[in-house]
Amino acid sequence: MSQNGSDTKLRSAGNTRVLAVANSASKSILQFTAWKKSIATELARYADWLKQRDHLAHWEKLSREQEYFALDRVRLLIMGEFSRGKTELINALLGRHFNFRLFPTRVGRTTMCPVELFYDDDNAPYLKLLPIDTRANQKSVADYRKQPEAWYHLNLDVNDPDSIKQILREVARTREVSTHEAQDLGFQLEFLEASISQPGYVHIPAWRHALINLEHPLLKTGLSFVDTPGINAPGLESDLIDEIMADAQGMLFLTSVETGVTASDYSLWNQKIAPVSRDNHIALFAVINKIDLLETDEESVVESVERLIRITAQQLKIPRNHVLPVSAKHGLRSYLQQDVTRLRRSGLAHLEDFLIPAVVTTRERLLTDEVINHILTDIRHFQDTTGQELRQLQVEQTQFQANQQHLSDDYERARALLADDQHRLQQRIVSVDDQRQGIDSTINRLSLLIGKSRFDSHLVRAQSVLGSTPTLTTAASAIGVMISGLRLDFKRVRADMEILPSQAQRIHRDMGLVGIQLPLLDMDDVLGRVANLEAKYSQYREGNGDAAKIFEQSFLPEIRGLYQTLESQISQWQSAVLIPVTQELNQQQQALDGRQKVIQEMNTFIQERRQRLAFIQQRLPQLTADTEFLDELIFRLEPVELA
């Protein structure tokens, strides 16, 4: 076979491998993307549910977690100190498709700003560059992403390799500026290269950030690469690197066989890379570059590589199979020169075959373990609380429905009985008022007969008989006149008093009062005392003494005593009869008021139960729907363990 035929065959085999790698990566990425989309769909449903249920704290937390499932691309971030071969690794992975080195490489720094390579199906290939001068106004790169006019735009012709190479050299371009301007842009002078042609001037990167839209089989799968300057590059924007890192799905940390993991590597890894990866669930890989510098004896190379893999995995605390030895330079050359043996020894073929599926698998596992499982924990909490409330309300509904009618019936019966008792009490009050009026009428008649005005009328007649110059004779006559009037009044009082006991008995009987001992109304005793007074003072008619004094100071006080006795006796009798009646009426009214209050409380309780039952009947369908939704959500989000 001719040399040309052999080259064609190798080139064809190389292109076939490129497509095979791309197809394998595409399959992994498409599966990963489909998985993320399905998760994103469920999380969107869950977010809507949280917002509708006013679980705003969980909703805000979920909004942040949803971002992990929103990006369609699988972004691989390449980091490490300068001169570790980051740019050459990208050349090896992408440049072989074009059969030329995409980015220029030379000793020293070749990438002066973060460079992201991706495929944008909506636009023709391009290079967009954000000028370094934009650092002067303190705006972030994220702000400038919303200002397309701030970017310098160059079109890429994928059919013109020389044009592509020429344009991509722009990424590594520097500018000469004064030291004052460099400091104003945030650069430290001691790390900058001084200008040879202009004293007082230094070299700074020309660009702050670069975006490259390139049509490439790997990039078309949804993969994107971010090439970063060396971590110790002058003027590197830590905020920009943090933003890029947070959006990465995988990170390739480059070391080299010349240095292994250096102290600065170790510090960078522990202080930035490992924490950021934990916070953002990034799949971490270490790439040991430049294995072509090891001994040529194959057995020794294998042993050296194995030792480096073991040490690096131990130092960085990552799985051993996440440490990938490679020679990016030889890998690219093997493709350009169609050298299959060199390709195998470079480790690039293994990296290509392993990397994308490993990134996707690791990222999916991290998202499952550290994001979805936490979300599932919250969902299960809602599931438990919702299910518990559902069961409690179902029990409560059953109890309410079982005795609600009984309560209503009891309430109506109690209300009807109360109404009857209130009616009877009202009738009793009317009857008692009538009887009280009868007693009061009788006592009013008695009061007229024994009252002060009646006494005064008797006294006036007696005093007219007594005369202005009383004698014992006129005094006796006056006493007789007064006693005659009193006797006549008191007999009428006795006649009226005789009807009071029957009135008292009737009102007490109607009120159900029994066994109450009433004071005696004894007019015979009073009349007897009147007779005694008449006999006592009749002796003064023939005796000696001061007639006025006998009448005023002896007779009248005793007569007044009789009146007072009668008034007191009648008042005590009236109180003894009517006070128990009033008390009994008050007690019965209080008892009815108490029952009415209880019935009102019963009605309030029934109304509250009705409101509660209405709430339960409204709430149960929602809880049932929530339970079914959460059960389905868990089923869709829960990882499936395949046998």
C-alpha positions in Angstrom: 0.0 0.0 0.0 1.3 3.5 -0.9 2.2 6.0 1.8 -0.6 8.3 0.6 -3.0 5.4 0.9 -1.8 4.7 4.4 -2.2 8.3 5.4 -5.7 8.5 4.0 -6.6 5.3 5.9 -5.1 6.7 9.1 -6.9 10.0 8.6 -10.1 8.3 7.9 -9.6 6.1 11.0 -8.9 9.3 13.0 -12.0 11.0 11.7 -14.0 7.9 12.4 -12.7 8.0 16.0 -13.6 11.6 16.4 -17.1 10.9 15.3 -17.2 7.8 17.6 -16.1 9.8 20.6 -18.5 12.6 19.7 -21.3 10.1 19.3 -20.5 8.5 22.7 -20.3 11.9 24.3 -23.4 13.0 22.6 -25.3 9.9 23.9 -24.1 10.5 27.5 -24.9 14.3 27.3 -28.3 13.7 25.7 -29.2 11.2 28.3 -27.9 13.6 31.0 -29.8 16.5 29.5 -33.0 14.5 29.2 -32.6 13.5 32.8 -32.1 17.1 33.9 -35.1 18.2 31.8 -37.3 15.6 33.4 -36.1 16.7 36.9 -36.5 20.4 36.0 -40.1 19.7 34.9 -40.9 18.0 38.2 -39.1 20.8 40.2 -41.1 23.4 38.3 -44.3 21.6 39.3 -43.0 21.4 42.9 -42.1 25.1 42.8 -45.6 26.0 41.7 -47.1 23.9 44.5 -44.8 25.5 47.1 -45.8 29.0 45.9 -49.5 28.2 45.9 -49.2 26.8 49.4 -47.2 29.9 50.6 -44.1 27.9 51.5 -42.0 30.8 50.4 -38.8 29.9 52.2 -38.8 26.5 50.5 -39.7 28.1 47.2 -36.8 30.5 47.4 -34.4 27.7 48.3 -35.8 25.5 45.4 -35.4 28.4 43.0 -31.7 28.3 43.6 -31.6 24.5 43.3 -33.5 24.6 40.0 -30.6 26.4 38.4 -28.5 23.2 38.6 -31.0 21.6 36.2 -31.6 24.5 33.8 -28.3 24.7 31.8 -28.4 22.5 28.7 -24.7 22.5 28.2 -22.2 20.4 30.1 -19.6 22.9 30.9 -16.0 21.6 31.6 -13.7 24.0 33.4 -10.0 23.6 32.9 -7.9 25.0 35.7 -4.4 25.0 37.0 -1.3 27.1 37.2 0.2 28.4 33.9 2.4 26.2 31.7 0.5 23.1 32.8 -0.8 22.5 29.2 -4.4 23.6 29.6 -4.5 25.2 26.2 -2.7 22.3 24.6 -5.3 19.9 26.1 -8.1 21.9 24.4 -6.1 21.8 21.2 -5.8 18.0 21.5 -9.5 17.6 22.2 -10.8 20.0 19.6 -8.0 20.9 17.1 -7.6 17.4 15.7 -11.0 17.7 14.1 -9.7 20.5 12.0 -6.3 18.8 11.6 -4.5 21.9 13.1 -3.7 23.5 16.4 -6.6 25.9 17.2 -4.8 28.0 19.8 -1.1 29.1 19.6 1.1 27.6 22.3 4.4 28.9 23.5 6.5 28.9 26.6 4.9 31.0 29.3 1.3 32.1 29.4 -0.8 31.6 26.3 -4.3 32.2 27.7 -4.6 35.7 29.0 -8.3 35.7 29.9 -11.0 33.1 30.5 -12.1 31.5 27.2 -15.3 29.6 26.8 -15.8 27.3 23.7 -19.2 26.1 22.8 -21.6 25.6 19.9 -24.5 28.0 19.3 -26.8 26.6 16.8 -28.6 30.0 16.4 -25.6 31.9 15.2 -22.7 31.5 12.8 -19.3 30.7 14.3 -17.8 33.7 16.0 -15.3 35.0 18.5 -16.6 37.6 21.0 -14.1 39.5 23.1 -14.8 41.8 26.1 -12.1 44.6 26.2 -10.0 44.8 29.3 -10.9 48.5 29.6 -14.3 47.5 30.9 -12.7 46.7 34.2 -12.5 50.4 34.8 -16.2 51.0 35.6 -16.6 48.2 38.1 -19.2 46.3 36.1 -19.1 42.5 36.3 -18.9 40.3 33.2 -22.4 39.1 34.0 -23.6 42.6 33.5 -21.8 42.9 30.2 -23.4 39.6 29.0 -26.6 41.7 28.7 -24.8 44.3 26.6 -23.8 42.8 23.2 -22.6 46.1 22.0 -19.8 46.1 24.5 -18.2 43.0 23.0 -15.8 43.0 20.0 -17.2 40.5 17.4 -15.2 38.5 14.9 -16.7 36.0 12.5 -15.0 32.6 12.1 -14.8 30.7 8.8 -14.5 27.0 9.6 -13.4 26.3 6.0 -10.4 28.6 6.3 -7.9 27.1 8.9 -5.5 30.0 8.5 -8.2 32.5 9.2 -9.3 30.7 12.3 -5.8 30.4 13.6 -5.1 34.0 12.9 -8.3 35.2 14.6 -7.9 32.9 17.7 -4.4 34.3 18.3 -6.3 37.4 19.3 -7.2 35.6 22.6 -3.6 35.7 23.7 -2.9 39.3 22.6 -1.6 41.8 25.1 -1.5 45.6 25.2 1.1 48.0 26.3 -0.2 50.5 28.8 1.4 52.8 31.3 2.0 51.5 34.8 -0.6 54.0 36.1 -3.3 52.7 33.8 -2.4 49.1 34.6 -2.8 49.9 38.3 -6.2 51.7 37.6 -7.4 48.5 35.9 -6.5 46.4 39.0 -3.2 44.8 37.9 -0.2 44.3 40.3 2.9 45.8 38.6 5.4 43.3 40.0 3.7 40.4 38.1 3.5 42.3 34.7 6.0 42.0 31.9 7.8 45.4 31.3 7.7 46.9 27.8 11.0 46.7 25.9 10.2 49.6 23.6 8.5 52.0 26.0 10.0 52.7 29.5 7.3 53.0 32.1 4.9 50.7 30.2 3.9 47.1 30.9 2.0 44.3 29.1 -1.5 43.5 30.2 -4.1 41.2 28.6 -6.1 42.9 25.8 -9.3 41.1 26.7 -11.3 40.4 29.8 -13.2 37.4 28.6 -13.6 35.5 25.3 -16.6 33.6 23.9 -16.0 31.2 21.0 -18.9 29.7 19.1 -17.4 26.8 17.1 -19.0 24.1 15.0 -17.3 21.0 16.3 -18.7 17.4 16.8 -17.9 17.4 20.5 -19.3 20.9 21.1 -22.4 20.1 19.1 -23.2 17.4 21.7 -23.8 20.1 24.2 -20.3 20.1 25.7 -18.5 23.4 26.4 -14.9 24.0 27.6 -13.7 26.9 29.6 -9.9 27.5 29.4 -8.7 29.7 32.3 -5.5 31.6 32.6 -3.1 30.3 35.2 -4.6 30.7 38.6 -1.6 32.8 39.5 -2.0 35.0 36.4 -1.6 38.7 37.0 -4.8 40.7 37.5 -7.0 37.6 37.3 -10.6 38.5 38.4 -11.5 36.1 41.2 -15.2 37.1 41.0 -15.3 36.1 37.3 -13.6 32.7 38.0 -16.0 32.1 40.9 -18.9 32.8 38.6 -17.5 30.4 35.9 -16.7 27.7 38.5 -20.2 27.9 40.0 -21.8 27.2 36.6 -19.5 24.2 35.8 -20.6 20.6 35.7 -17.1 19.2 35.7 -13.6 20.6 36.4 -10.3 19.4 35.1 -7.4 20.4 37.3 -4.1 20.1 35.5 -0.9 19.1 37.1 2.2 17.9 35.4 4.7 15.1 35.8 7.4 17.7 36.3 6.0 19.1 39.5 3.2 16.8 40.7 0.8 18.5 43.1 2.7 21.5 44.3 2.1 23.4 47.5 0.3 26.2 45.6 -1.8 23.5 43.8 -2.7 22.0 47.2 -3.6 25.4 48.6 -5.7 26.3 45.6 -7.4 23.0 45.7 -8.3 23.1 49.4 -9.2 26.8 49.6 -11.2 27.3 46.4 -11.7 24.3 44.1 -12.9 21.7 46.7 -15.2 24.1 48.6 -16.8 25.5 45.4 -17.2 22.0 44.0 -19.0 20.9 47.2 -21.2 23.9 47.2 -22.1 23.5 43.5 -21.9 19.7 43.1 -19.2 19.8 40.5 -17.5 16.6 39.3 -13.7 16.9 40.0 -11.0 15.3 37.9 -7.2 15.7 38.0 -5.2 15.5 34.7 -1.5 14.7 35.0 -0.1 16.2 31.8 3.2 15.8 30.0 3.6 12.1 30.7 5.7 12.1 27.6 8.5 13.5 29.8 8.7 10.2 31.7 11.2 7.4 30.8 10.8 5.8 27.5 11.0 2.2 28.9 7.3 1.2 28.8 7.3 -0.8 32.1 8.9 2.1 34.0 6.5 4.6 32.5 3.6 2.5 33.6 5.0 2.2 37.1 5.7 5.9 37.2 2.2 6.8 35.9 0.6 4.4 38.4 2.5 6.0 41.3 1.6 9.5 40.2 -2.1 8.5 39.9 -2.1 7.0 43.4 -0.3 9.9 45.0 -2.4 12.6 43.3 -5.7 10.8 44.2 -4.5 10.6 47.8 -3.5 14.2 48.0 -6.6 15.6 46.3 -9.0 13.1 48.0 -10.7 12.1 44.7 -11.4 8.6 43.3 -8.4 7.0 41.6 -10.2 6.7 38.3 -10.7 10.5 38.3 -7.0 11.0 37.9 -6.2 10.9 34.2 -2.6 10.8 32.9 -2.2 12.3 29.4 0.3 13.9 27.1 -1.8 16.6 25.4 1.1 17.5 23.1 1.7 13.9 21.9 -2.1 13.3 21.7 -2.5 16.1 19.3 0.5 15.2 17.3 -0.6 11.6 17.1 -3.8 12.8 15.4 -2.1 15.3 13.1 0.5 12.6 12.2 -1.9 9.7 12.2 0.3 7.8 14.7 -2.0 5.2 16.4 0.8 4.0 18.8 1.6 7.4 20.0 -2.2 8.1 20.5 -2.5 5.1 22.8 0.6 6.0 24.8 -0.5 9.7 25.1 -3.6 8.6 27.2 -5.8 11.0 25.1 -7.9 8.2 23.7 -8.7 6.9 27.3 -9.4 10.5 28.5 -11.8 11.0 25.5 -13.6 7.7 26.1 -13.8 8.1 29.9 -14.2 11.8 30.6 -17.6 12.8 29.3 -19.5 9.7 30.6 -17.6 10.1 33.9 -18.4 13.8 34.2 -22.1 13.1 33.4 -22.3 10.2 35.8 -20.5 12.0 38.6 -22.5 15.1 38.2 -25.7 13.2 38.1 -24.7 11.3 41.3 -23.7 14.6 43.0 -27.0 16.3 42.0 -28.9 13.2 43.2 -27.1 12.8 46.5 -26.6 16.5 47.4 -29.6 18.2 45.7 -32.4 15.9 44.8 -32.1 13.9 48.0 -32.4 17.1 50.1 -35.4 18.1 48.0 -36.9 14.7 48.6 -36.3 15.1 52.3 -38.4 18.3 52.2 -41.0 16.7 50.0 -41.3 13.7 52.4 -41.7 16.1 55.3 -44.6 17.8 53.5 -45.9 14.3 52.6 -45.9 13.3 56.3 -47.5 16.5 57.5 -50.0 16.5 54.7 -50.9 12.9 55.3 -51.1 13.4 59.1 -53.5 16.3 58.6 -55.5 14.4 56.1 -56.0 11.5 58.5 -56.8 13.7 61.4 -59.4 15.6 59.4 -61.0 12.4 58.1 -61.4 11.2 61.7 -62.7 14.6 62.7 -65.2 14.6 59.8 -66.5 11.2 60.7 -67.0 12.2 64.4 -68.7 15.5 63.4 -71.0 13.8 60.9 -72.0 11.2 63.5 -73.1 13.5 66.3 -73.8 16.8 64.5 -77.5 16.0 64.1 -77.8 14.8 67.7 -76.3 18.1 68.8 -78.7 20.1 66.7 -81.7 18.0 68.0 -80.5 18.5 71.6 -80.2 22.3 71.0 -83.7 22.6 69.5 -85.2 20.6 72.4 -83.3 22.7 75.0 -84.4 25.9 73.3 -88.1 24.7 73.2 -88.0 23.7 76.9 -86.5 27.0 77.8 -89.1 28.9 75.8 -91.8 27.0 77.7 -90.3 27.7 81.0 -89.8 31.3 80.2 -93.5 31.6 79.3 -94.5 29.9 82.5 -92.3 32.1 84.5 -93.7 35.2 82.8 -97.2 34.0 83.6 -96.2 33.4 87.2 -94.7 36.9 87.4 -98.0 38.3 86.1 -100.0 36.3 88.6 -97.6 37.2 91.4 -97.9 40.9 90.5 -101.7 40.6 90.7 -101.5 39.0 94.1 -98.8 41.4 95.3 -101.1 44.3 94.3 -103.9 42.7 96.3 -101.6 42.4 99.4 -100.3 45.9 98.8 -103.8 47.3 98.5 -104.8 45.7 101.8 -101.6 47.0 103.5 -102.2 50.4 102.0 -105.7 50.5 103.7 -104.1 49.4 106.9 -101.5 52.1 106.6 -104.2 54.7 106.2 -105.8 53.5 109.5 -102.5 53.4 111.4 -100.6 56.1 109.6 -99.5 59.5 111.0 -102.2 61.4 109.3 -104.9 59.2 110.9 -103.2 59.6 114.3 -103.0 63.3 113.8 -106.7 63.5 113.0 -107.5 61.7 116.3 -105.1 63.9 118.1 -106.7 67.1 116.8 -110.1 66.0 118.0 -108.7 65.0 121.4 -106.9 68.4 121.7 -110.1 70.3 121.0 -111.7 68.4 123.8 -108.7 69.0 126.0 -108.9 72.7 125.6 -106.4 75.4 126.0 -106.4 75.1 129.8 -106.6 71.4 130.3 -108.1 69.9 133.5 -108.2 66.3 134.6 -111.8 66.2 133.4 -111.0 67.5 129.9 -107.9 65.3 129.7 -110.0 62.2 130.5 -112.5 63.3 127.9 -109.8 63.9 125.4 -108.3 60.5 126.1 -111.7 58.8 125.8 -112.3 60.5 122.5 -109.0 59.4 121.1 -109.3 55.8 122.5 -112.8 55.5 120.9 -111.4 56.6 117.5 -108.4 54.2 118.0 -110.6 51.3 118.9 -112.8 51.8 116.0 -109.8 52.1 113.6 -108.1 49.0 115.1 -111.2 46.9 114.7 -111.3 47.8 111.1 -107.6 47.0 110.9 -108.3 43.6 112.5 -111.0 43.0 109.8 -108.5 43.8 107.0 -105.8 41.8 108.6 -107.9 38.7 108.6 -107.7 38.5 104.8 -103.8 38.9 104.7 -103.0 35.2 105.7 -105.1 33.8 102.9 -103.5 36.2 100.4 -100.1 35.1 101.7 -100.9 31.5 101.5 -102.2 31.8 97.9 -99.1 33.7 96.7 -96.7 31.3 98.5 -98.6 28.3 97.2 -98.4 29.6 93.6 -94.7 30.1 94.0 -94.2 26.7 95.5 -93.0 28.1 98.8 -93.9 25.8 101.7 -93.0 25.8 105.4 -92.4 29.5 105.7 -93.4 30.7 109.2 -95.0 34.2 109.0 -95.2 36.7 111.9 -98.5 36.8 113.7 -100.9 39.7 113.1 -102.5 39.8 116.6 -104.9 42.7 116.9 -106.6 41.2 120.0 -103.5 41.9 121.9 -103.4 45.5 120.6 -107.1 46.0 121.4 -106.4 44.6 124.8 -103.7 47.1 125.4 -106.1 49.8 124.2 -108.6 48.7 126.8 -105.9 48.7 129.5 -104.9 52.2 128.5 -108.5 53.3 128.7 -108.9 51.8 132.2 -105.5 53.3 133.3 -106.3 56.8 132.3 -109.9 56.9 133.4 -108.7 57.1 137.1 -107.2 60.4 136.5 -110.7 61.9 136.1 -111.2 62.1 139.9 -107.6 62.3 140.9 -105.1 65.1 141.2 -102.3 66.0 138.8 -101.2 68.0 135.8 -103.7 67.2 133.1 -101.6 68.5 130.2 -98.6 66.6 131.4 -100.6 63.4 131.8 -102.0 63.8 128.3 -98.8 64.9 126.5 -96.1 63.0 128.3 -97.8 59.8 129.4 -100.8 59.0 127.3 -99.6 60.1 123.9 -96.3 58.2 124.0 -98.0 55.0 124.8 -100.5 55.5 122.0 -97.7 56.2 119.6 -96.1 53.0 120.8 -99.2 51.1 119.8 -99.1 52.6 116.3 -95.4 51.8 116.0 -96.0 48.3 117.1 -98.7 47.9 114.5 -96.6 49.5 111.7 -93.6 47.3 112.6 -95.8 44.2 112.8 -97.3 44.9 109.4 -94.0 45.8 107.8 -92.3 42.6 109.1 -95.3 40.5 107.9 -95.1 42.2 104.5 -91.4 41.5 104.2 -91.8 37.9 105.4 -94.4 37.3 102.8 -93.0 39.2 99.7 -89.2 38.9 100.1 -89.2 35.1 99.6 -91.5 35.5 96.6 -89.1 38.1 95.1 -86.1 35.9 95.9 -87.8 32.9 94.3 -88.6 34.8 91.2 -85.1 36.1 90.9 -83.7 32.6 91.4 -86.0 31.1 88.8 -85.1 34.0 86.4 -81.3 33.4 87.1 -81.8 29.7 86.4 -83.5 30.5 83.1 -80.7 33.0 82.3 -78.1 30.4 83.1 -79.9 27.8 80.8 -80.2 30.5 78.1 -76.5 31.1 78.3 -75.7 27.4 78.1 -78.0 27.1 75.1 -76.3 30.1 73.4 -73.0 28.5 74.1 -74.4 25.3 72.6 -75.5 27.2 69.5 -72.1 28.8 69.2 -70.5 25.4 69.5 -72.8 24.0 66.9 -72.1 26.9 64.5 -68.3 26.5 65.1 -68.6 22.9 64.4 -70.5 23.6 61.2 -67.9 26.1 60.1 -65.2 23.5 61.0 -67.0 20.8 59.1 -67.3 23.1 56.1 -63.6 23.9 56.3 -62.9 20.1 56.5 -65.0 19.4 53.5 -63.2 22.1 51.6 -59.8 21.1 52.9 -60.0 17.3 52.4 -60.0 17.4 48.5 -57.0 19.8 48.6 -55.1 17.5 51.0 -56.0 14.5 49.0 -54.7 16.2 45.8 -51.6 17.3 47.6 -50.9 13.8 48.9 -51.3 12.3 45.5 -49.2 15.1 44.0 -46.4 14.6 46.5 -46.5 10.8 46.1 -46.2 11.1 42.4 -43.4 13.7 42.8 -41.4 11.4 45.0 -41.9 8.6 42.6 -40.6 10.7 39.7 -37.7 12.2 41.6 -36.6 9.2 43.6 -33.5 7.5 42.1 -34.3 4.1 40.6 -32.1 1.3 41.8 -31.5 -1.0 38.8 -30.7 -4.6 39.6 
